[in-house]
């Protein structure tokens, strides 16, 4: 899922929160603590039980498995439950029906901004920025009154990424988006049709980098069709994400966002302060957060999406390879 999608959902999501919950009958997630709707479980349970929430896309499921297994190794009984979207799992996190979720700093900040201050106010005054520390500081102000605790932010980041073919980059001496702007080359972007109006897509590329965007080819964000269109030369740029592990297989390379157009969607855990706010849990998850890189996430996503491995298996292999859990 790209940041284009997540940020839009974050700002608008809180506005439809009540409707979303009503549509689902207001079901409690307490049953998931018993495991019927939850995924793999681990841990001895000597330190209590924790439900890890995941959104319904690959990366979130992988992150949830990483959280569950490292906490399981530390002595907690853990289970993973997948909830369709943030509009549903965030209220459950507040209630303690879910204890821990992997989140993205800028996106959850703007989601809570809209929830607390209203969608119009959030659109008028965004609180997230390209500065991870400043974004997290704003996030904590929003989260703490809701009974949520924001843990340490890491270097792994899932942001919009704009990629070109290696040949196109080499021919035009492109390494950064600034290079593309200076080249004055007209480019067509393979993306979702919303790219035409989203500030982090075409308008931002024009304003921040002076890139000459000739048009949008609406083949979707990071889809195989979008990447293939750029590989074939139909389009010159594809909108994907920094944790897309398939770009190399299409012969594509990401141009660096050197002027930091994109907000800081660094990965971090958010927990229910009452049930999972202990320093021990923060320390355990902090070891993972400190180790995880953007490239790591891309490779884990690739194993699930391209090689059809299970999220719990790739999580286990990764944690063992980094010495974060016992083999």
N, C-alpha and C positions, 0 to 999 in steps of 0.2 A: 504493500500500500504506500503510495507516494505522499509526500507532505502536502501536495496540492489537495489531495482528497482529505487528508486528516485535518488540516487547518480549517477547511470549509466546514467539515463536520463539527469541529470543536466550537466554532463560533455559533453555528446554527443549532447544534445539537441540544444545548440546554433549553432552547426555546420550545423544542418539541418533546422534551423529556416527559412531561405529564402524559401527553398523548401516547408516547411509546410504551410507557408502563401500563397504561390502561389497556392498550391493545394486547398486552401479554397477560392480562388478567391480574396483574399485580402479584404474580407468583413469587413466593419466597424461595431463596436458594438454600435454605437450611437443609433440604433433603440432600443437597450435594455433599454435605459433610459426611453423609453416610456412604457416598461413593456411587450411587446409581447413575448420576449424570456426570460424574467426575471421571477424569482420565486416570493415568497410572498413579499409583501411590508408592511411597517409600518412607523409610525411617522407622526407628524403634518406637517412637511415641513417648519416650521417657520424659521429654520436655514439653509434652502437649501436642495438640494437633493444629495444623494450619491448612487452610484452603487457598490455593493459588489460582487467581483468575487469569484467563487468557481471552483475548478477542479472537474473532473467527478469521484469522489469516496466519499464514505460515510463521512469520517471524515472531509474532506474539506467542504462538504455541510453543515455539522453540525456547523463547526466553522463559516462559512459565515453567517448562520442564527443567531448565537450568536452575531456576530458583527452587523448585520443589526438590530436586535431587541434592543440591548442596545443603539445603536446610534439613533434608532427611538424613544426610550423612552426619549432620551436627546433633542428631538426636530427636528431631521432631517427626511426628507422623504427618505426612503431607499428601495432598491430593490436588489434582489439577482439574478445574472445571472451565469449559469454554462457554462464554456468554457472547452473544452475537456482536454487541457493540458497546461503546463507552457509555451511551445513554442508559444502558441497563446495568452494566457492572459497576459503574461509579457509585450509584446509590446503595448498592449491595455492599460495597467496600465501606461506606459510611456506617451502615448498620452492623457491620461485623459478620455478615453472612459470607463475605469473602475477606480474607485477611491481608493478602499481598497481591499486587498486580505490577507487571512491568509496564512502564509508561515512557512517554516521550516529552521532554521538558516543555518545549514551546506549545505543543498541541494540548497537553493537559492544562497548562496555564491559561490558554485562551478558552478552553472548555469551561473551566471554573470561573473565569472572568465573566463569561456570558451567563453562567448560572447564578452567580452572586450579584452581578451588577446589571444584568440584562443584555440581550443580544445587541441592541442599538448602541448601548454604552461601550460594549466590547469592540464593536466595529469602529466606533469613533475614537476609542483610546485603547489600542492593543497594549498589552503588558509584556508580551514576549518580544525578544529581540535576537540578534545574532550572537549576543554575549550570553554564554551558558550560565555563568555565575549570577549575572543580573536577572536572568529569566527565572532561575531557581529561587532567588530571593523573593521575587514577586509571587512565585508559586507557593512558597511557604506561608506568605501572608494570607493567601486565599484558602489554603488547605487546612491550616491548623484550627481555625474556628469550626470547621466541619468535622473535626475529630480524625483528621488524616495527618500522617507524618511522612514527610518527604525525606528520603535517604540520599546518600551521596550520589552525585552525578558522575557519569563515566565519560570516557573518550569516544566510545562507540556512538555513532550518530546516523540516523536514517532521515536524510533530507532529499529534496528534489535534486536530481543530478542531470546535467545535460551532456549527452555523449555524441561523439562523431566517429567516423571510421578512422582507423589508425592511418590509412593512406591519406585521407583528407587532412588530418592533423599534421602529418609529416610534410605534405605538399605545401601547406600554408603556414608552417611553423607555429602551430597552435598548441599551447599547453594550458592556457587559462581562458576564461570567458572574456577577459580584457583583450587578449590577443585576437579573439574572434571579432570583437567590436572594432578594433583598430584596423583589421583587415578589410573592412567595408564590403565583405562578401554578403550577398543576399542569401538568406537561408530560409528554408521551409522546415517547420518543426512537426515531427510526428508526435502527437500527444492527444489528450482528451480535448474536446471542443471548448471546454471551459478555460483552456490555456490562453485563449484570446483576451480574456478579461481579468484573469487572476493576477494579483500584484506580484506573486512570486514566479510567474511564468512570463509570457510575452511582454506585457507592459513593464515588468521589472527588468527584463533583459534589455529592452529599449532604453529605459530611463537610466539604469545604473551602468550599463556597459556600452550603450550606443550601438547595439547589435541591430542590423537591418533585417527585421523579420518580415519576410515576404508573404507568409501565410501559415495557417495551421492545417495539417493533414490529420483529421480526427480518427485516428486508428487506436486511440486509447493510451493510457499511461503505462509505459513499460511492457506493453504486450508484445508477443512474438511478431505480430504483424507490423507494429511500429518499428521494431528493431530491424526487421527484414527490409522495410522500406528504405531505411538509411543505409543498410548494407548494400542494397541494390542501386543506390544513388537517386532514388525517387525523391527522397527528402535528405536534408543534410544534417539535421540534429534530431535526436530523440530525447523526450523527457522520460526519465526513469528515476531510480533512487540510488543513493550511495551504497545500499546493501543489496543491490541486484547482482547476484553471482553469475548471471548468464551473459553479461555484456561481452566478455572475452570470447565466448563461443561464436558471437556474431562479428568479431573483429572490431569491436567498439572500445573507445576509451573515453573516460569522463574528463571534461574540461574543468579545471579548478575554479571554484566560486571565490576568486581572490579578493573581491570587494565585499564578500559576505552578504549577498542579497538574501540568502535563506536564513530563516530563524534557527535557533539552536535546538534542534530536536534530538538532543542527546538522550541516551537511554538511562533510566533511573528507576528504582523501585519506589512505589508509594504504598504505604501500609495503613491498616486501621490502628490508630495510636493506642487504643485500649488493649486490643488483643495481640498486636504484633509490634508494639512500639519499644520493645526492650533493646538495650544496647547490644546484647548478644546477637539478636537477629540482624541488627544493623551491621555488626562486625562481620558476620558470616556472609551476608549478601554483598558487603563492601569488598570482600576479597574477589568475588566474581566481577563486580562492576569495574574494579581496578584492572583486571586482566583482560576483559573483553574489548576487542577493537572492532572498528567498522568492517575491516576485511574479514575478521573472524565471523561476524554475523552474515556477511555475504556468502562465505563458504558454507556455513550451516544451512542457510536458506537454499543454496544450490543442491546440497545433498538431499534435502527433502523434496524440493520441487522438480529437480531434473533426474535424480537418482532414485526417487521414490522411497527413501529411507524414512523411518518413523521419527518424529520429533524427539521422543524419549530416548531413542538409540543414539541419535547424533549428539544429544545433550550429554549422555553418559560418556561417550567417547571423548568429547571435548573436555569435560571436567576431569576425567582421568588423565588425559594428555597434559593438562596444565597442573596436575598434582593438587587439584582443589578438592577431590574426594578420594577416599580409599578405594583401591581396585578390589 
